[in-house]
Amino acid sequence: MFVIHHNLTLTGVVHSCRLYYHSMTNQVVLSNDFEYDSDSEDLEWTRVASNKLIDEFIDVNKGEKELMKLWNQFISQNAQ
């Protein structure tokens, strides 16, 4: 999310008005959109892509690949 700061001077007091923009659409974020957090979505595509990359290893056996996939799944679910 991008932030643009605008400073407004009203009767000697500086007020800061911020406009927030969606990082993907570049549309202004409305006040009711702040409750929505796109980072909390389930990113299934990252798991699939990671698994495909692991499967491309040629110097690792199948058991090691499965362990790496399980570890990546554990880390993605428990890391914050």
mmCIF file of the N, C-alpha and C atoms, coordinates in Angstrom:
data_MODEL
# 
_entry.id   MODEL 
# 
loop_
_atom_site.group_PDB 
_atom_site.id 
_atom_site.type_symbol 
_atom_site.label_atom_id 
_atom_site.label_alt_id 
_atom_site.label_comp_id 
_atom_site.label_asym_id 
_atom_site.label_entity_id 
_atom_site.label_seq_id 
_atom_site.pdbx_PDB_ins_code 
_atom_site.Cartn_x 
_atom_site.Cartn_y 
_atom_site.Cartn_z 
_atom_site.occupancy 
_atom_site.B_iso_or_equiv 
_atom_site.pdbx_formal_charge 
_atom_site.auth_seq_id 
_atom_site.auth_comp_id 
_atom_site.auth_asym_id 
_atom_site.auth_atom_id 
_atom_site.pdbx_PDB_model_num 
ATOM 1   N N  . MET A 1 1  ? 0.851   -1.154  0.000   1.00 0.00 ? 1  MET A N  1 
ATOM 2   C CA . MET A 1 1  ? 0.000   0.000   0.000   1.00 0.00 ? 1  MET A CA 1 
ATOM 3   C C  . MET A 1 1  ? 0.907   1.229   0.000   1.00 0.00 ? 1  MET A C  1 
ATOM 4   N N  . PHE A 1 2  ? 0.677   2.163   -0.896  1.00 0.00 ? 2  PHE A N  1 
ATOM 5   C CA . PHE A 1 2  ? 1.456   3.386   -0.980  1.00 0.00 ? 2  PHE A CA 1 
ATOM 6   C C  . PHE A 1 2  ? 0.767   4.489   -0.199  1.00 0.00 ? 2  PHE A C  1 
ATOM 7   N N  . VAL A 1 3  ? 1.534   5.396   0.355   1.00 0.00 ? 3  VAL A N  1 
ATOM 8   C CA . VAL A 1 3  ? 0.999   6.497   1.142   1.00 0.00 ? 3  VAL A CA 1 
ATOM 9   C C  . VAL A 1 3  ? 1.508   7.800   0.561   1.00 0.00 ? 3  VAL A C  1 
ATOM 10  N N  . ILE A 1 4  ? 0.624   8.759   0.363   1.00 0.00 ? 4  ILE A N  1 
ATOM 11  C CA . ILE A 1 4  ? 1.002   10.101  -0.056  1.00 0.00 ? 4  ILE A CA 1 
ATOM 12  C C  . ILE A 1 4  ? 0.537   11.048  1.032   1.00 0.00 ? 4  ILE A C  1 
ATOM 13  N N  . HIS A 1 5  ? 1.437   11.889  1.512   1.00 0.00 ? 5  HIS A N  1 
ATOM 14  C CA . HIS A 1 5  ? 1.126   12.832  2.583   1.00 0.00 ? 5  HIS A CA 1 
ATOM 15  C C  . HIS A 1 5  ? 0.797   14.196  1.988   1.00 0.00 ? 5  HIS A C  1 
ATOM 16  N N  . HIS A 1 6  ? -0.233  14.816  2.479   1.00 0.00 ? 6  HIS A N  1 
ATOM 17  C CA . HIS A 1 6  ? -0.584  16.188  2.134   1.00 0.00 ? 6  HIS A CA 1 
ATOM 18  C C  . HIS A 1 6  ? -0.667  16.959  3.437   1.00 0.00 ? 6  HIS A C  1 
ATOM 19  N N  . ASN A 1 7  ? 0.041   18.062  3.519   1.00 0.00 ? 7  ASN A N  1 
ATOM 20  C CA . ASN A 1 7  ? -0.028  18.892  4.717   1.00 0.00 ? 7  ASN A CA 1 
ATOM 21  C C  . ASN A 1 7  ? -0.940  20.078  4.443   1.00 0.00 ? 7  ASN A C  1 
ATOM 22  N N  . LEU A 1 8  ? -1.903  20.280  5.293   1.00 0.00 ? 8  LEU A N  1 
ATOM 23  C CA . LEU A 1 8  ? -2.838  21.395  5.171   1.00 0.00 ? 8  LEU A CA 1 
ATOM 24  C C  . LEU A 1 8  ? -2.670  22.295  6.384   1.00 0.00 ? 8  LEU A C  1 
ATOM 25  N N  . THR A 1 9  ? -2.554  23.593  6.154   1.00 0.00 ? 9  THR A N  1 
ATOM 26  C CA . THR A 1 9  ? -2.427  24.532  7.259   1.00 0.00 ? 9  THR A CA 1 
ATOM 27  C C  . THR A 1 9  ? -3.759  25.246  7.425   1.00 0.00 ? 9  THR A C  1 
ATOM 28  N N  . LEU A 1 10 ? -4.366  25.041  8.577   1.00 0.00 ? 10 LEU A N  1 
ATOM 29  C CA . LEU A 1 10 ? -5.634  25.680  8.891   1.00 0.00 ? 10 LEU A CA 1 
ATOM 30  C C  . LEU A 1 10 ? -5.464  26.429  10.198  1.00 0.00 ? 10 LEU A C  1 
ATOM 31  N N  . THR A 1 11 ? -5.590  27.731  10.146  1.00 0.00 ? 11 THR A N  1 
ATOM 32  C CA . THR A 1 11 ? -5.462  28.612  11.316  1.00 0.00 ? 11 THR A CA 1 
ATOM 33  C C  . THR A 1 11 ? -4.189  28.321  12.110  1.00 0.00 ? 11 THR A C  1 
ATOM 34  N N  . GLY A 1 12 ? -3.086  28.142  11.412  1.00 0.00 ? 12 GLY A N  1 
ATOM 35  C CA . GLY A 1 12 ? -1.805  27.950  12.070  1.00 0.00 ? 12 GLY A CA 1 
ATOM 36  C C  . GLY A 1 12 ? -1.541  26.543  12.554  1.00 0.00 ? 12 GLY A C  1 
ATOM 37  N N  . VAL A 1 13 ? -2.476  25.622  12.384  1.00 0.00 ? 13 VAL A N  1 
ATOM 38  C CA . VAL A 1 13 ? -2.297  24.238  12.827  1.00 0.00 ? 13 VAL A CA 1 
ATOM 39  C C  . VAL A 1 13 ? -2.069  23.375  11.588  1.00 0.00 ? 13 VAL A C  1 
ATOM 40  N N  . VAL A 1 14 ? -1.058  22.546  11.637  1.00 0.00 ? 14 VAL A N  1 
ATOM 41  C CA . VAL A 1 14 ? -0.756  21.671  10.498  1.00 0.00 ? 14 VAL A CA 1 
ATOM 42  C C  . VAL A 1 14 ? -1.503  20.355  10.699  1.00 0.00 ? 14 VAL A C  1 
ATOM 43  N N  . HIS A 1 15 ? -2.339  20.007  9.742   1.00 0.00 ? 15 HIS A N  1 
ATOM 44  C CA . HIS A 1 15 ? -3.073  18.737  9.753   1.00 0.00 ? 15 HIS A CA 1 
ATOM 45  C C  . HIS A 1 15 ? -2.495  17.850  8.660   1.00 0.00 ? 15 HIS A C  1 
ATOM 46  N N  . SER A 1 16 ? -2.373  16.602  8.923   1.00 0.00 ? 16 SER A N  1 
ATOM 47  C CA . SER A 1 16 ? -1.849  15.664  7.942   1.00 0.00 ? 16 SER A CA 1 
ATOM 48  C C  . SER A 1 16 ? -2.991  14.811  7.418   1.00 0.00 ? 16 SER A C  1 
ATOM 49  N N  . CYS A 1 17 ? -3.240  14.910  6.129   1.00 0.00 ? 17 CYS A N  1 
ATOM 50  C CA . CYS A 1 17 ? -4.247  14.064  5.480   1.00 0.00 ? 17 CYS A CA 1 
ATOM 51  C C  . CYS A 1 17 ? -3.493  13.062  4.616   1.00 0.00 ? 17 CYS A C  1 
ATOM 52  N N  . ARG A 1 18 ? -3.801  11.828  4.759   1.00 0.00 ? 18 ARG A N  1 
ATOM 53  C CA . ARG A 1 18 ? -3.108  10.790  4.004   1.00 0.00 ? 18 ARG A CA 1 
ATOM 54  C C  . ARG A 1 18 ? -4.059  10.163  3.006   1.00 0.00 ? 18 ARG A C  1 
ATOM 55  N N  . LEU A 1 19 ? -3.548  9.944   1.822   1.00 0.00 ? 19 LEU A N  1 
ATOM 56  C CA . LEU A 1 19 ? -4.262  9.164   0.823   1.00 0.00 ? 19 LEU A CA 1 
ATOM 57  C C  . LEU A 1 19 ? -3.522  7.844   0.685   1.00 0.00 ? 19 LEU A C  1 
ATOM 58  N N  . TYR A 1 20 ? -4.234  6.770   0.833   1.00 0.00 ? 20 TYR A N  1 
ATOM 59  C CA . TYR A 1 20 ? -3.645  5.450   0.683   1.00 0.00 ? 20 TYR A CA 1 
ATOM 60  C C  . TYR A 1 20 ? -4.086  4.873   -0.651  1.00 0.00 ? 20 TYR A C  1 
ATOM 61  N N  . TYR A 1 21 ? -3.158  4.184   -1.323  1.00 0.00 ? 21 TYR A N  1 
ATOM 62  C CA . TYR A 1 21 ? -3.428  3.596   -2.627  1.00 0.00 ? 21 TYR A CA 1 
ATOM 63  C C  . TYR A 1 21 ? -3.168  2.094   -2.568  1.00 0.00 ? 21 TYR A C  1 
ATOM 64  N N  . HIS A 1 22 ? -4.042  1.313   -3.238  1.00 0.00 ? 22 HIS A N  1 
ATOM 65  C CA . HIS A 1 22 ? -3.819  -0.124  -3.368  1.00 0.00 ? 22 HIS A CA 1 
ATOM 66  C C  . HIS A 1 22 ? -2.550  -0.332  -4.179  1.00 0.00 ? 22 HIS A C  1 
ATOM 67  N N  . SER A 1 23 ? -1.688  -1.221  -3.727  1.00 0.00 ? 23 SER A N  1 
ATOM 68  C CA . SER A 1 23 ? -0.418  -1.447  -4.414  1.00 0.00 ? 23 SER A CA 1 
ATOM 69  C C  . SER A 1 23 ? -0.596  -2.133  -5.767  1.00 0.00 ? 23 SER A C  1 
ATOM 70  N N  . MET A 1 24 ? -1.689  -2.861  -5.950  1.00 0.00 ? 24 MET A N  1 
ATOM 71  C CA . MET A 1 24 ? -1.896  -3.556  -7.228  1.00 0.00 ? 24 MET A CA 1 
ATOM 72  C C  . MET A 1 24 ? -2.728  -2.748  -8.212  1.00 0.00 ? 24 MET A C  1 
ATOM 73  N N  . THR A 1 25 ? -3.725  -2.007  -7.740  1.00 0.00 ? 25 THR A N  1 
ATOM 74  C CA . THR A 1 25 ? -4.648  -1.318  -8.640  1.00 0.00 ? 25 THR A CA 1 
ATOM 75  C C  . THR A 1 25 ? -4.402  0.180   -8.733  1.00 0.00 ? 25 THR A C  1 
ATOM 76  N N  . ASN A 1 26 ? -3.612  0.728   -7.822  1.00 0.00 ? 26 ASN A N  1 
ATOM 77  C CA . ASN A 1 26 ? -3.352  2.171   -7.746  1.00 0.00 ? 26 ASN A CA 1 
ATOM 78  C C  . ASN A 1 26 ? -4.616  2.989   -7.533  1.00 0.00 ? 26 ASN A C  1 
ATOM 79  N N  . GLN A 1 27 ? -5.653  2.377   -7.016  1.00 0.00 ? 27 GLN A N  1 
ATOM 80  C CA . GLN A 1 27 ? -6.883  3.077   -6.685  1.00 0.00 ? 27 GLN A CA 1 
ATOM 81  C C  . GLN A 1 27 ? -6.807  3.555   -5.238  1.00 0.00 ? 27 GLN A C  1 
ATOM 82  N N  . VAL A 1 28 ? -7.448  4.682   -4.972  1.00 0.00 ? 28 VAL A N  1 
ATOM 83  C CA . VAL A 1 28 ? -7.467  5.213   -3.614  1.00 0.00 ? 28 VAL A CA 1 
ATOM 84  C C  . VAL A 1 28 ? -8.217  4.246   -2.704  1.00 0.00 ? 28 VAL A C  1 
ATOM 85  N N  . VAL A 1 29 ? -7.637  3.972   -1.545  1.00 0.00 ? 29 VAL A N  1 
ATOM 86  C CA . VAL A 1 29 ? -8.269  3.100   -0.558  1.00 0.00 ? 29 VAL A CA 1 
ATOM 87  C C  . VAL A 1 29 ? -9.300  3.926   0.203   1.00 0.00 ? 29 VAL A C  1 
ATOM 88  N N  . LEU A 1 30 ? -10.518 3.463   0.212   1.00 0.00 ? 30 LEU A N  1 
ATOM 89  C CA . LEU A 1 30 ? -11.580 4.143   0.937   1.00 0.00 ? 30 LEU A CA 1 
ATOM 90  C C  . LEU A 1 30 ? -11.523 3.740   2.403   1.00 0.00 ? 30 LEU A C  1 
ATOM 91  N N  . SER A 1 31 ? -12.125 4.550   3.248   1.00 0.00 ? 31 SER A N  1 
ATOM 92  C CA . SER A 1 31 ? -12.048 4.293   4.688   1.00 0.00 ? 31 SER A CA 1 
ATOM 93  C C  . SER A 1 31 ? -12.637 2.932   5.060   1.00 0.00 ? 31 SER A C  1 
ATOM 94  N N  . ASN A 1 32 ? -13.648 2.467   4.341   1.00 0.00 ? 32 ASN A N  1 
ATOM 95  C CA . ASN A 1 32 ? -14.233 1.162   4.667   1.00 0.00 ? 32 ASN A CA 1 
ATOM 96  C C  . ASN A 1 32 ? -13.399 -0.001  4.126   1.00 0.00 ? 32 ASN A C  1 
ATOM 97  N N  . ASP A 1 33 ? -12.374 0.284   3.299   1.00 0.00 ? 33 ASP A N  1 
ATOM 98  C CA . ASP A 1 33 ? -11.502 -0.769  2.777   1.00 0.00 ? 33 ASP A CA 1 
ATOM 99  C C  . ASP A 1 33 ? -10.369 -1.120  3.730   1.00 0.00 ? 33 ASP A C  1 
ATOM 100 N N  . PHE A 1 34 ? -10.173 -0.334  4.793   1.00 0.00 ? 34 PHE A N  1 
ATOM 101 C CA . PHE A 1 34 ? -9.076  -0.603  5.700   1.00 0.00 ? 34 PHE A CA 1 
ATOM 102 C C  . PHE A 1 34 ? -9.276  -1.894  6.477   1.00 0.00 ? 34 PHE A C  1 
ATOM 103 N N  . GLU A 1 35 ? -10.480 -2.368  6.594   1.00 0.00 ? 35 GLU A N  1 
ATOM 104 C CA . GLU A 1 35 ? -10.746 -3.620  7.306   1.00 0.00 ? 35 GLU A CA 1 
ATOM 105 C C  . GLU A 1 35 ? -10.273 -4.822  6.507   1.00 0.00 ? 35 GLU A C  1 
ATOM 106 N N  . TYR A 1 36 ? -10.174 -4.672  5.190   1.00 0.00 ? 36 TYR A N  1 
ATOM 107 C CA . TYR A 1 36 ? -9.766  -5.763  4.316   1.00 0.00 ? 36 TYR A CA 1 
ATOM 108 C C  . TYR A 1 36 ? -8.252  -5.809  4.242   1.00 0.00 ? 36 TYR A C  1 
ATOM 109 N N  . ASP A 1 37 ? -7.653  -6.947  4.499   1.00 0.00 ? 37 ASP A N  1 
ATOM 110 C CA . ASP A 1 37 ? -6.208  -7.103  4.447   1.00 0.00 ? 37 ASP A CA 1 
ATOM 111 C C  . ASP A 1 37 ? -5.871  -8.158  3.411   1.00 0.00 ? 37 ASP A C  1 
ATOM 112 N N  . SER A 1 38 ? -5.325  -7.731  2.290   1.00 0.00 ? 38 SER A N  1 
ATOM 113 C CA . SER A 1 38 ? -5.032  -8.673  1.215   1.00 0.00 ? 38 SER A CA 1 
ATOM 114 C C  . SER A 1 38 ? -3.911  -9.636  1.594   1.00 0.00 ? 38 SER A C  1 
ATOM 115 N N  . ASP A 1 39 ? -3.066  -9.267  2.560   1.00 0.00 ? 39 ASP A N  1 
ATOM 116 C CA . ASP A 1 39 ? -1.997  -10.159 2.974   1.00 0.00 ? 39 ASP A CA 1 
ATOM 117 C C  . ASP A 1 39 ? -2.506  -11.364 3.744   1.00 0.00 ? 39 ASP A C  1 
ATOM 118 N N  . SER A 1 40 ? -3.725  -11.301 4.239   1.00 0.00 ? 40 SER A N  1 
ATOM 119 C CA . SER A 1 40 ? -4.250  -12.421 5.012   1.00 0.00 ? 40 SER A CA 1 
ATOM 120 C C  . SER A 1 40 ? -4.904  -13.484 4.135   1.00 0.00 ? 40 SER A C  1 
ATOM 121 N N  . GLU A 1 41 ? -4.910  -13.264 2.840   1.00 0.00 ? 41 GLU A N  1 
ATOM 122 C CA . GLU A 1 41 ? -5.503  -14.245 1.931   1.00 0.00 ? 41 GLU A CA 1 
ATOM 123 C C  . GLU A 1 41 ? -4.668  -15.517 1.921   1.00 0.00 ? 41 GLU A C  1 
ATOM 124 N N  . ASP A 1 42 ? -5.311  -16.635 1.651   1.00 0.00 ? 42 ASP A N  1 
ATOM 125 C CA . ASP A 1 42 ? -4.595  -17.883 1.484   1.00 0.00 ? 42 ASP A CA 1 
ATOM 126 C C  . ASP A 1 42 ? -3.903  -17.841 0.126   1.00 0.00 ? 42 ASP A C  1 
ATOM 127 N N  . LEU A 1 43 ? -2.615  -17.922 0.129   1.00 0.00 ? 43 LEU A N  1 
ATOM 128 C CA . LEU A 1 43 ? -1.864  -17.835 -1.117  1.00 0.00 ? 43 LEU A CA 1 
ATOM 129 C C  . LEU A 1 43 ? -1.514  -19.227 -1.618  1.00 0.00 ? 43 LEU A C  1 
ATOM 130 N N  . GLU A 1 44 ? -2.506  -19.918 -2.090  1.00 0.00 ? 44 GLU A N  1 
ATOM 131 C CA . GLU A 1 44 ? -2.337  -21.281 -2.586  1.00 0.00 ? 44 GLU A CA 1 
ATOM 132 C C  . GLU A 1 44 ? -1.340  -21.322 -3.736  1.00 0.00 ? 44 GLU A C  1 
ATOM 133 N N  . TRP A 1 45 ? -1.330  -20.278 -4.548  1.00 0.00 ? 45 TRP A N  1 
ATOM 134 C CA . TRP A 1 45 ? -0.441  -20.276 -5.709  1.00 0.00 ? 45 TRP A CA 1 
ATOM 135 C C  . TRP A 1 45 ? 1.025   -20.286 -5.286  1.00 0.00 ? 45 TRP A C  1 
ATOM 136 N N  . THR A 1 46 ? 1.356   -19.712 -4.134  1.00 0.00 ? 46 THR A N  1 
ATOM 137 C CA . THR A 1 46 ? 2.754   -19.732 -3.696  1.00 0.00 ? 46 THR A CA 1 
ATOM 138 C C  . THR A 1 46 ? 3.167   -21.138 -3.274  1.00 0.00 ? 46 THR A C  1 
ATOM 139 N N  . ARG A 1 47 ? 2.243   -21.871 -2.666  1.00 0.00 ? 47 ARG A N  1 
ATOM 140 C CA . ARG A 1 47 ? 2.545   -23.247 -2.287  1.00 0.00 ? 47 ARG A CA 1 
ATOM 141 C C  . ARG A 1 47 ? 2.768   -24.107 -3.517  1.00 0.00 ? 47 ARG A C  1 
ATOM 142 N N  . VAL A 1 48 ? 1.898   -23.950 -4.520  1.00 0.00 ? 48 VAL A N  1 
ATOM 143 C CA . VAL A 1 48 ? 2.022   -24.728 -5.762  1.00 0.00 ? 48 VAL A CA 1 
ATOM 144 C C  . VAL A 1 48 ? 3.332   -24.401 -6.467  1.00 0.00 ? 48 VAL A C  1 
ATOM 145 N N  . ALA A 1 49 ? 3.666   -23.108 -6.567  1.00 0.00 ? 49 ALA A N  1 
ATOM 146 C CA . ALA A 1 49 ? 4.903   -22.692 -7.227  1.00 0.00 ? 49 ALA A CA 1 
ATOM 147 C C  . ALA A 1 49 ? 6.122   -23.222 -6.480  1.00 0.00 ? 49 ALA A C  1 
ATOM 148 N N  . SER A 1 50 ? 6.086   -23.158 -5.147  1.00 0.00 ? 50 SER A N  1 
ATOM 149 C CA . SER A 1 50 ? 7.196   -23.660 -4.347  1.00 0.00 ? 50 SER A CA 1 
ATOM 150 C C  . SER A 1 50 ? 7.383   -25.159 -4.545  1.00 0.00 ? 50 SER A C  1 
ATOM 151 N N  . ASN A 1 51 ? 6.268   -25.889 -4.562  1.00 0.00 ? 51 ASN A N  1 
ATOM 152 C CA . ASN A 1 51 ? 6.345   -27.340 -4.771  1.00 0.00 ? 51 ASN A CA 1 
ATOM 153 C C  . ASN A 1 51 ? 6.914   -27.682 -6.140  1.00 0.00 ? 51 ASN A C  1 
ATOM 154 N N  . LYS A 1 52 ? 6.539   -26.918 -7.156  1.00 0.00 ? 52 LYS A N  1 
ATOM 155 C CA . LYS A 1 52 ? 7.079   -27.164 -8.501  1.00 0.00 ? 52 LYS A CA 1 
ATOM 156 C C  . LYS A 1 52 ? 8.584   -26.929 -8.527  1.00 0.00 ? 52 LYS A C  1 
ATOM 157 N N  . LEU A 1 53 ? 9.028   -25.872 -7.863  1.00 0.00 ? 53 LEU A N  1 
ATOM 158 C CA . LEU A 1 53 ? 10.466  -25.590 -7.818  1.00 0.00 ? 53 LEU A CA 1 
ATOM 159 C C  . LEU A 1 53 ? 11.221  -26.689 -7.084  1.00 0.00 ? 53 LEU A C  1 
ATOM 160 N N  . ILE A 1 54 ? 10.658  -27.178 -6.004  1.00 0.00 ? 54 ILE A N  1 
ATOM 161 C CA . ILE A 1 54 ? 11.301  -28.270 -5.260  1.00 0.00 ? 54 ILE A CA 1 
ATOM 162 C C  . ILE A 1 54 ? 11.372  -29.522 -6.116  1.00 0.00 ? 54 ILE A C  1 
ATOM 163 N N  . ASP A 1 55 ? 10.300  -29.800 -6.867  1.00 0.00 ? 55 ASP A N  1 
ATOM 164 C CA . ASP A 1 55 ? 10.288  -30.991 -7.724  1.00 0.00 ? 55 ASP A CA 1 
ATOM 165 C C  . ASP A 1 55 ? 11.335  -30.923 -8.826  1.00 0.00 ? 55 ASP A C  1 
ATOM 166 N N  . GLU A 1 56 ? 11.817  -29.744 -9.170  1.00 0.00 ? 56 GLU A N  1 
ATOM 167 C CA . GLU A 1 56 ? 12.819  -29.595 -10.226 1.00 0.00 ? 56 GLU A CA 1 
ATOM 168 C C  . GLU A 1 56 ? 14.230  -29.963 -9.772  1.00 0.00 ? 56 GLU A C  1 
ATOM 169 N N  . PHE A 1 57 ? 14.449  -30.098 -8.449  1.00 0.00 ? 57 PHE A N  1 
ATOM 170 C CA . PHE A 1 57 ? 15.775  -30.514 -7.979  1.00 0.00 ? 57 PHE A CA 1 
ATOM 171 C C  . PHE A 1 57 ? 16.091  -31.896 -8.510  1.00 0.00 ? 57 PHE A C  1 
ATOM 172 N N  . ILE A 1 58 ? 17.298  -32.060 -9.042  1.00 0.00 ? 58 ILE A N  1 
ATOM 173 C CA . ILE A 1 58 ? 17.668  -33.374 -9.568  1.00 0.00 ? 58 ILE A CA 1 
ATOM 174 C C  . ILE A 1 58 ? 18.629  -34.118 -8.637  1.00 0.00 ? 58 ILE A C  1 
ATOM 175 N N  . ASP A 1 59 ? 19.247  -33.394 -7.701  1.00 0.00 ? 59 ASP A N  1 
ATOM 176 C CA . ASP A 1 59 ? 20.209  -34.025 -6.798  1.00 0.00 ? 59 ASP A CA 1 
ATOM 177 C C  . ASP A 1 59 ? 19.624  -34.316 -5.424  1.00 0.00 ? 59 ASP A C  1 
ATOM 178 N N  . VAL A 1 60 ? 18.272  -34.364 -5.328  1.00 0.00 ? 60 VAL A N  1 
ATOM 179 C CA . VAL A 1 60 ? 17.574  -34.610 -4.072  1.00 0.00 ? 60 VAL A CA 1 
ATOM 180 C C  . VAL A 1 60 ? 16.583  -35.745 -4.309  1.00 0.00 ? 60 VAL A C  1 
ATOM 181 N N  . ASN A 1 61 ? 16.535  -36.704 -3.367  1.00 0.00 ? 61 ASN A N  1 
ATOM 182 C CA . ASN A 1 61 ? 15.608  -37.824 -3.568  1.00 0.00 ? 61 ASN A CA 1 
ATOM 183 C C  . ASN A 1 61 ? 14.176  -37.419 -3.204  1.00 0.00 ? 61 ASN A C  1 
ATOM 184 N N  . LYS A 1 62 ? 13.223  -38.303 -3.499  1.00 0.00 ? 62 LYS A N  1 
ATOM 185 C CA . LYS A 1 62 ? 11.805  -37.998 -3.312  1.00 0.00 ? 62 LYS A CA 1 
ATOM 186 C C  . LYS A 1 62 ? 11.456  -37.715 -1.848  1.00 0.00 ? 62 LYS A C  1 
ATOM 187 N N  . GLY A 1 63 ? 12.033  -38.481 -0.932  1.00 0.00 ? 63 GLY A N  1 
ATOM 188 C CA . GLY A 1 63 ? 11.767  -38.274 0.491   1.00 0.00 ? 63 GLY A CA 1 
ATOM 189 C C  . GLY A 1 63 ? 12.231  -36.905 0.968   1.00 0.00 ? 63 GLY A C  1 
ATOM 190 N N  . GLU A 1 64 ? 13.404  -36.487 0.493   1.00 0.00 ? 64 GLU A N  1 
ATOM 191 C CA . GLU A 1 64 ? 13.919  -35.168 0.868   1.00 0.00 ? 64 GLU A CA 1 
ATOM 192 C C  . GLU A 1 64 ? 13.037  -34.052 0.316   1.00 0.00 ? 64 GLU A C  1 
ATOM 193 N N  . LYS A 1 65 ? 12.539  -34.249 -0.899  1.00 0.00 ? 65 LYS A N  1 
ATOM 194 C CA . LYS A 1 65 ? 11.639  -33.260 -1.506  1.00 0.00 ? 65 LYS A CA 1 
ATOM 195 C C  . LYS A 1 65 ? 10.353  -33.127 -0.692  1.00 0.00 ? 65 LYS A C  1 
ATOM 196 N N  . GLU A 1 66 ? 9.801   -34.273 -0.253  1.00 0.00 ? 66 GLU A N  1 
ATOM 197 C CA . GLU A 1 66 ? 8.579   -34.235 0.553   1.00 0.00 ? 66 GLU A CA 1 
ATOM 198 C C  . GLU A 1 66 ? 8.817   -33.537 1.881   1.00 0.00 ? 66 GLU A C  1 
ATOM 199 N N  . LEU A 1 67 ? 9.986   -33.781 2.488   1.00 0.00 ? 67 LEU A N  1 
ATOM 200 C CA . LEU A 1 67 ? 10.327  -33.110 3.734   1.00 0.00 ? 67 LEU A CA 1 
ATOM 201 C C  . LEU A 1 67 ? 10.415  -31.595 3.527   1.00 0.00 ? 67 LEU A C  1 
ATOM 202 N N  . MET A 1 68 ? 11.033  -31.159 2.427   1.00 0.00 ? 68 MET A N  1 
ATOM 203 C CA . MET A 1 68 ? 11.129  -29.727 2.137   1.00 0.00 ? 68 MET A CA 1 
ATOM 204 C C  . MET A 1 68 ? 9.748   -29.108 1.949   1.00 0.00 ? 68 MET A C  1 
ATOM 205 N N  . LYS A 1 69 ? 8.866   -29.832 1.277   1.00 0.00 ? 69 LYS A N  1 
ATOM 206 C CA . LYS A 1 69 ? 7.499   -29.324 1.057   1.00 0.00 ? 69 LYS A CA 1 
ATOM 207 C C  . LYS A 1 69 ? 6.752   -29.196 2.388   1.00 0.00 ? 69 LYS A C  1 
ATOM 208 N N  . LEU A 1 70 ? 6.885   -30.217 3.239   1.00 0.00 ? 70 LEU A N  1 
ATOM 209 C CA . LEU A 1 70 ? 6.236   -30.160 4.553   1.00 0.00 ? 70 LEU A CA 1 
ATOM 210 C C  . LEU A 1 70 ? 6.800   -29.022 5.399   1.00 0.00 ? 70 LEU A C  1 
ATOM 211 N N  . TRP A 1 71 ? 8.119   -28.834 5.337   1.00 0.00 ? 71 TRP A N  1 
ATOM 212 C CA . TRP A 1 71 ? 8.743   -27.764 6.107   1.00 0.00 ? 71 TRP A CA 1 
ATOM 213 C C  . TRP A 1 71 ? 8.245   -26.403 5.619   1.00 0.00 ? 71 TRP A C  1 
ATOM 214 N N  . ASN A 1 72 ? 8.194   -26.195 4.306   1.00 0.00 ? 72 ASN A N  1 
ATOM 215 C CA . ASN A 1 72 ? 7.704   -24.929 3.757   1.00 0.00 ? 72 ASN A CA 1 
ATOM 216 C C  . ASN A 1 72 ? 6.260   -24.671 4.168   1.00 0.00 ? 72 ASN A C  1 
ATOM 217 N N  . GLN A 1 73 ? 5.447   -25.715 4.165   1.00 0.00 ? 73 GLN A N  1 
ATOM 218 C CA . GLN A 1 73 ? 4.054   -25.580 4.582   1.00 0.00 ? 73 GLN A CA 1 
ATOM 219 C C  . GLN A 1 73 ? 3.976   -25.196 6.055   1.00 0.00 ? 73 GLN A C  1 
ATOM 220 N N  . PHE A 1 74 ? 4.778   -25.831 6.887   1.00 0.00 ? 74 PHE A N  1 
ATOM 221 C CA . PHE A 1 74 ? 4.807   -25.528 8.320   1.00 0.00 ? 74 PHE A CA 1 
ATOM 222 C C  . PHE A 1 74 ? 5.226   -24.082 8.546   1.00 0.00 ? 74 PHE A C  1 
ATOM 223 N N  . ILE A 1 75 ? 6.269   -23.634 7.890   1.00 0.00 ? 75 ILE A N  1 
ATOM 224 C CA . ILE A 1 75 ? 6.771   -22.279 8.066   1.00 0.00 ? 75 ILE A CA 1 
ATOM 225 C C  . ILE A 1 75 ? 5.741   -21.263 7.595   1.00 0.00 ? 75 ILE A C  1 
ATOM 226 N N  . SER A 1 76 ? 5.109   -21.503 6.462   1.00 0.00 ? 76 SER A N  1 
ATOM 227 C CA . SER A 1 76 ? 4.131   -20.540 5.949   1.00 0.00 ? 76 SER A CA 1 
ATOM 228 C C  . SER A 1 76 ? 2.899   -20.427 6.844   1.00 0.00 ? 76 SER A C  1 
ATOM 229 N N  . GLN A 1 77 ? 2.538   -21.493 7.542   1.00 0.00 ? 77 GLN A N  1 
ATOM 230 C CA . GLN A 1 77 ? 1.379   -21.463 8.417   1.00 0.00 ? 77 GLN A CA 1 
ATOM 231 C C  . GLN A 1 77 ? 1.691   -20.903 9.803   1.00 0.00 ? 77 GLN A C  1 
ATOM 232 N N  . ASN A 1 78 ? 2.944   -21.023 10.247  1.00 0.00 ? 78 ASN A N  1 
ATOM 233 C CA . ASN A 1 78 ? 3.282   -20.655 11.614  1.00 0.00 ? 78 ASN A CA 1 
ATOM 234 C C  . ASN A 1 78 ? 4.154   -19.413 11.747  1.00 0.00 ? 78 ASN A C  1 
ATOM 235 N N  . ALA A 1 79 ? 4.673   -18.918 10.653  1.00 0.00 ? 79 ALA A N  1 
ATOM 236 C CA . ALA A 1 79 ? 5.515   -17.714 10.722  1.00 0.00 ? 79 ALA A CA 1 
ATOM 237 C C  . ALA A 1 79 ? 4.634   -16.467 10.702  1.00 0.00 ? 79 ALA A C  1 
ATOM 238 N N  . GLN A 1 80 ? 5.023   -15.484 11.491  1.00 0.00 ? 80 GLN A N  1 
ATOM 239 C CA . GLN A 1 80 ? 4.263   -14.233 11.504  1.00 0.00 ? 80 GLN A CA 1 
ATOM 240 C C  . GLN A 1 80 ? 5.189   -13.070 11.529  1.00 0.00 ? 80 GLN A C  1 
# 
